[in-house]
Amino acid sequence: MDSVVAARNPGDGVGPDARPVEKCRLITSTDPMTAWKQYYLPQTLSEAIQTINSCNPSCLIISGGTDLLLELTQRHRPAVENLIDVSRVIEMSAIEERDGRLFIGAAVPLKHVAANPLVNKHAQALAESTGQIGGPQVRAVGTLGGNVGHALPAGDGAISLLALDAWATITSPQGTRHVPLLDLYTGPGVSSLIPGQEIIVNFDIPVHQAGTGSAFSRVMRPQGVALPVINMAAWITVDKAIIQQASIAVGPAGPIPRRAQGLEKFLTGKTFGSSVLAEGQRILLEEVKFRSSPLRATAEYRDHLAGVLLERVLTSAWHRAVDTSYARVS
């Protein structure tokens, strides 16, 4: 089994130079203006579950908190009694390959996901997307679990995970379940996770085989709006210059992230080229109906960008897949 632990800084309980893991820390606030009273920092899953049980029902689970803490401090969310920060949980902080799948801890900081050798080998789309989320400070603190748990329809990490056919492991005091990624979404910014109960432990995807390739791309507004105008990820399998399987994820194209299944079906059995790309762009726009957003872009502009991004991600994924396919033959 190949294993790479995603280390943060020496001494934080993760990585080869880490000090022994501490017990669950508790920070209590007496400031009446603070959006929470008790802040817990469990170090293991069992500690996290014990803390949930002791704090139930007035608790909120965070992982990184780059979005959620802002919403709390800016009063976009009501104040909570207890915050449980799972970003230090050791079982959620590793990236490893086992049994033909790549497991990515939900608490691994985004910058470590983007730089991890196993992610770059098996899931280039995920490495590309996590390397573009926010700025360096956000990527140093934010986590993949937080990106997905926030349930935005165009979350960069979520779009690449969806194209890569990811599943998620969820745990709570009631037990553990393993579900497809889309099962975590019910609407824009609304997760199916039970608040204050369920924790995303990790994500897992198939390991990169010869003849497969993936890619991610997005377009942002230069004015600093944090969410993308549009983003897209592709994952394809190629054998003898023929696409055997295709997976295309795009957002925001509805209340939750979505796959372009009609386009995927069209691409299967084709050799990628200009005519296939042109027809694929047409099919994508028939299948995915973009809407205008006053903060980001018109539907017409998104339609145009969808064709541009499809060319980018398919071209990159195709070349990566073909390169490994030839390597297999040789």
NORHUUR-V713081 format. One record per run of one state. SS is the DSSP state (~ for helix, > for strand, _ for the rest). FROM is the first residue (numbers start at 1). LEN is the number of residues. Records with the same first field share a line. If there is no record, write none. Layout:
SS=FROM-LEN  FROM-LEN
This chain:
_=1-2  6-19  29-7  42-3  56-3  63-5  74-6  86-4  93-1  99-2  106-3  116-1  123-1  131-5  142-1  150-6  164-3  173-2  188-2  192-7  207-5  220-10  240-2  252-6  260-1  268-6  288-11  330-1
>=3-3  25-4  36-6  59-4  80-6  94-5  101-5  109-1  143-1  167-6  175-6  185-3  190-2  199-8  212-8  230-10  242-10  258-2
~=45-11  68-6  90-3  110-6  117-6  124-7  136-6  144-6  156-8  181-4  261-7  274-14  299-31
